[in-house]
Amino acid sequence: MSELVDISLHLQNRISSLHRILDLSAAELPQSKMKKLGQELFGLERLLEQFEKYVEQQREQLKQLKEIDQFFQNDMKDVQHMKDNIPAHMPRKKGAGSGNEPVKKKEEAADVHITQTETVRKTKTHVREVEFITMPEFDGIPQYMKGRVSYDQLNAAVQSINTAVTAKYKILHQSLKTLHNHARKLHQRFKEQETKHTKGQYFVVEDDIREFTQMKVDKRFQGILNMLRHCQRLKELRGGGLTRYVLL
């Protein structure tokens, strides 16, 4: 920009000089003055060409800057859109009292929840969860297996399974003395379903899905389990007339 200002000032000085020469043209000018006037005009023409060249360069730079600014604005809109539309199944930092788990009625949940007393240990026990399916994994599932199940629906099912796993093992990790009657019955049922093959493993059965979530255990649910087995999230372990879904 400073170059354009310098050229503009130089042009103004040269034009002023020409004006003074032309003002004297009323009188007959000597040959030397006419030659100088021609040189001034030729130099002015070259300066004008240079001036136009710089203006064009500045115009092109301004166009490029506007395009960069537009790209930046579009990127900002995309980032804001992603921030405002985070899928519900994506893992988030858990805060106190989130209350988003799809449990049954509050009255039933109250029976399942562990009584908070001074005798309950405050140590936290880690419970494994099924990892959410990534988009590349979902795309790799055969179409005949996916059917009409969408990516979000599949991960919503994963969230429901994790809810059931968490609720089940919270009960198992507590002493029977701290549980209500309904939770004690569940605790006993969970223990009876364990075998030597499930030792050290986390698993759920269909009754756990019905107990702790609102998900329907139907043909569509079986298709979702097939997809999760395909993605190496679960495996089946049969025995005693029961199908156990073991987390991998």
Order of alpha helices (4+ residues) and beta strands (2+ residues): alpha-alpha-alpha-alpha-alpha-alpha-alpha-beta-alpha-alpha-beta-beta
